[in-house]
Amino acid sequence: MLSLLAIAFLAGAAMAQPVSPCSCGANPPGRPEVRTQAPYANAPDDLRPFSRFTKPYYEHYTKTVEYNGPGRDVPVPDLKDITEVPVAFLGPIQDHRDQALGRMMLNGATMAIDEVNAAGGYGGKPFKLMVHNDSAIWGASSNEIVKMTYDEKVWGMLGSIDPNTTHIALRVSLKSELPIVNVIATDPTLPETTIPWLLTGIQDDREQGYTLARRIFTELGLKHVALFRVNESYGRFGNGKFKDAARRLGHPLALEQRFEPGDTDFHHQLRVIQDSNVDAIVLWADQVIAGNILKQMREMGMKQRVFGAFRVYGDEMLRIAGPAAEGLEFVYPYDPSRDDPVWLDFNARFQKRFEKAPDTFASLGYDGMRILLASICRAGLNRARIRDVFYGMERYSGVTGEMIFDPNAKNVAPLYLGVVKGGKAVFQRYTMEKPYASVRDNRSGYEGPPLADAVGTPVIILFGPGADQLAPKLSREGLRVAGVASEQNWGKSSTALVDLIYRPDTIGMIALDRDSAHLAGQIAAKAMLPLIALSSDRTLTGANVPWIFRLDADTQPANAVRRFADAIGQLGPNRALVRNFFAANLMDPWRTN
């Protein structure tokens, strides 16, 4: 069995993310200043243990983890006496069910080293990547860590994916004083060992669980929730913090079901969940299993909302689940849909080199290795000083975005909330904080006098670019669509809109883009006319005006017309009743529309 690959990366690479010249420890950072950050992990009061009853007399993990050993005084090797600078990678790359994930992480680390070496490496000497396989056998994994530390004399390590192996590496580092960068293992107990050699570049399961709980219980108001998780360390450690948060928010989980890592048939567990009549299901699983669960759920007629930790999302999940993934919500460490140049160029370079798009493991593997190499360059070849760079780091901007580190050298940047809509995921930043006010808790309503029904065939106004040409194509039996083009000056547009709005047969309006929606919104609020705006501008509905509703910008106008037709068909041709229908069915902008 292949146990070790020693790879030296010397080839040039197109550089997009700048690589600063390596200072080779010319100005080492020194002992990091002691920082205090409370509460631990930025946990809001209502999610902290016993916060409703008492205040603890002491809180752990709020101050910089200290190293007080003699390591900083170990002499630094003379640059002319070395030929290369070895660093280690530990991950499942062979004979492991997670080897595909490990290889993607290795690809990211490989590219990072290649690019840094192309920029000069460590004072002209190349960084050399010593690749070790994580076989998921504790004894074998610990032997690999001892080998890299004492035989290969690496200056730092990136890895692993498995939290158990990472725990083993961490305990070896306590003896061997080896700096470790972890960017995948989300076990929240890793930094809580207070072993002063670990930097964690991913938001852990505490933050993921708390953020999911905030979304599910506080914002959406769901009460009866089931947990469906993998029966291994990733699922065991991860779900605990979510269950704690659910209990503290007053909604203990209604049910927990488990599956084994290699399972493909989930009908038994899903029938148990189906019989429990829960409102929602939370998945702690990898993307292939998540895709199969979603597909089998929908085939069984289950309509519960589904949420997940970050590993449920990926291209394979979307492929396997197909339409069954629609509406899935999940937390994610960064926004993979953003269009900033650094992220797009990284994707292009990775795609060109490996003929596939980078996933979470590759992207974070790249950033993690860049952090390790930059720390070595700043500190020099001294392990204790390298860890000093870790614990003095407050922020790092990589290809995945900005990481924010607490005094435990743990990334506590707010997560992103993703939702699958139209076969792809859209993302927004989402914090654990309890909102000081919630539109959903106090939905705006119409409290005015009764409104008369429309006279004759109901009319929907279509307003926006090319609306006059599009409107005739959208009219249907029992519903006429009248168009007003927004390309003319605003005065003419306003006059045309007012003339139509105050006709006795007009019952609603659709605005085709952001600009036309803002003008139409002012008129609709005055005229008490339901308006559907096809726009991603959330400020349109932020003012809590009871007549304005919003669908995504990529929603087809025919879809909006159908919403009006459904409302009229169910409640009648009455503006107030149509408004009430929309308030009950279109309020949550993250639901599939």
Secondary structure, 3 states (H helix, E strand, C coil): CCCEEEEECCCCCCCCCCCCCCCCCCCCCCCCCCCECCCHHHCCHHHCCCCCCCCCCCCCCCECCCCCCCHHHCCCCCHHHCCCEEEEEEECCCCCCCHHHHHHHHHHHHHHHHHHHHCCCECCECEEEEEEECCCCHHHHHHHHHHHHHHCCCCCEEECCCHHHHHHHHHHHHHHCCCEEECCCCCCCCHHHCCCCEEECCCCHHHHHHHHHHHHHHHCCCCCEEEEEECCHHHHHHHHHHHHHHHHCCCCCCEEEEECCCCCCCHHHHHHHHHCCCCEEEEECCHHHHHHHHHHHHHCCCCCEEEECHHHCCHHHHHHHHHHHCCCEEEECCCCCCCCHHHHHHHHHHHHHHCCCCCHHHHHHHHHHHHHHHHHHHHCCCHHHHHHHHHHCCEEEECCEEEEECCCCEECCCEEEEEEECCEEEEEEECCCCCCCCCCCCCCCCCCCCCCECCCCCEEEEEECCHHHHHHHHCECCEEEEEEECCCCHHHHHHHHHHHHCCCCEEEEEECCHHHHHHHHHHHHHHCCCEEEECCCCHHHHCCCCCEEEECCCCCHHHHHHHHHHHHHHHCCEHHHHHHHHHHHCCCCCCCC
